């Protein structure tokens, strides 16, 4: 056996093909089971071989260059001693790697599981890790403590991401995500003794301290203001600042007419829109990546149809049209928010509102002003019937909702009528709004 020295390792000749192993021997410092594997391409890798509980193992220390011969020999002694003690060095390596896995690593692994998460959910998880937990993203997940969790949750509840606006809802949602990721890490990674990487999920410390959330029943556009809002949005449509601004305005108007969620509208593509000029009841839009539940085919009011028919098509660099209805010239290809038009809406209403509050407005107008039943309103806003509603769940077609066209048209007509009344009142006409 050769004496594995620095000189030998540097000058050893590669075999003509395959690889050959040179085991250490022939000198007082020889380490039995320590060797050098040399490939025909000249790659030299230090290895050890030994037994663990009657199993013969060969373990790779690492390549020459990453390890000097002295470092590899010392490492070999340590590994061989582990083997004699009955410890598989591969388990030790996996445990060492697990102890260094970061929150970012865990999130990437979790959201990339094939077929497990909708893209919108995966994006939400990643957003929380990139924003709320940005300071922890690159650190070992085992280092996140209960004290860290308490402190960060309180910061979010009191001041949000910017330290200025409280965000109890976002705080709770973010830490639910963190709890899920930590539970996943506990199942997927092990310590050296075989126990879960995370024995006690630190987010559990919040079990008695979740931020109380007040139902936002007042977060909608008052019926006495919707006419002014409708007119201001259409004035803004006539003179948008740029193409993205027009998309954001149209997204806001569409939200008022449909009560849909932001992501459902923003990612809407033209292939999921049907407009039939000969049959208004055959105008619909299709949702196939919903936050909850099965795909939906939802009716469109004449006001929504008119909006969609006026939407400009964005040309892509290859000359084709963008697939998105509310196209953007940003990286997503579609509009992501509607801050500017919602600032205009908030100014008219006299309080801060978000795009989601248009969804609340739609529900209020449906039930309170148009006297549409809760069941129908729930369906139009994508909510499932109650679990104990056997007839609805087992017998009704709750995907194709074209039969609710009269209801959605009634809401569109009411909003448009409020706009005409507001315009007449603004011009000094003696107009009194009467309930139908």
KANORWO-V573935 format. One record per backbone hydrogen bond with DSSP energy under -1.0 kcal/mol. NH is the residue of the N-H (numbers start at 1). CO is the residue of the C=O. Records with the same first field share a line. If there is no record, write none. Layout:
NH->CO / CO
//
This chain:
5->3
9->5
10->6
11->7
12->8
20->38
22->36
24->34
25->2
30->27
34->31
35->47
36->22
37->45
38->20
39->43
40->18
42->39
45->37
46->62
47->35
48->59
49->33
50->57
52->55
55->52
57->50
59->48
61->46
62->46
64->44
65->67
66->63
67->63
72->68
73->69
74->70
75->71
76->72
77->73
78->74
79->75
80->76
81->77
82->78
83->79
84->80
85->81
86->83
87->82
92->88
93->89
94->90
95->91
96->92
97->93
98->94
99->95
101->98
103->139
104->137
106->102
107->103
108->104
109->105
110->106
111->107
112->108
113->110
116->113
122->118
123->119
124->120
125->121
126->122
127->123
128->124
129->125
130->126
131->127
133->128
134->131
136->133
137->133
139->136
141->101
143->140
144->141
149->145
150->146
151->147
152->148
153->149
154->150
155->151
156->152
157->153
158->154
159->155
160->156
165->159
167->156
171->167
172->168
173->169
174->170
175->171
176->172
177->173
178->174
179->175
180->176
181->177
182->178
183->179
184->180
185->181
186->182
187->183
188->184
189->185
191->195
194->191
197->189
204->201
205->202
206->203
207->204
209->206
217->215
219->216
220->218
225->222
226->222
229->225
230->226
231->227
232->228
233->229
234->230
235->231
236->232
237->233
238->234
246->242
247->243
248->244
249->245
250->246
251->247
252->248
253->249
254->250
255->251
256->252
257->253
258->254
259->255
265->261
266->262
267->263
268->265
270->323
272->269
273->270
274->284
282->279
283->280
284->274
285->298
286->272
287->296
296->287
297->399
298->285
300->283
305->301
306->302
307->303
308->304
309->305
310->306
311->308
316->320
319->316
322->314
325->268
328->333
335->326
342->338
343->339
344->340
345->341
346->342
347->343
348->344
349->345
350->346
357->354
358->355
360->356
361->357
362->358
363->359
364->360
365->361
366->362
367->363
368->364
370->365
372->366
377->373
378->374
379->375
380->376
381->377
382->379
383->378
389->386
390->388
393->389
394->390
395->391
396->391
398->396
401->297
404->401
405->402
408->404
409->405
410->406
411->407
412->408
413->409
414->410
415->411
416->412
417->413
418->414
419->415
420->416
421->417
422->418
423->419
424->420
425->421
426->422
427->423
428->425
429->424
431->429
//
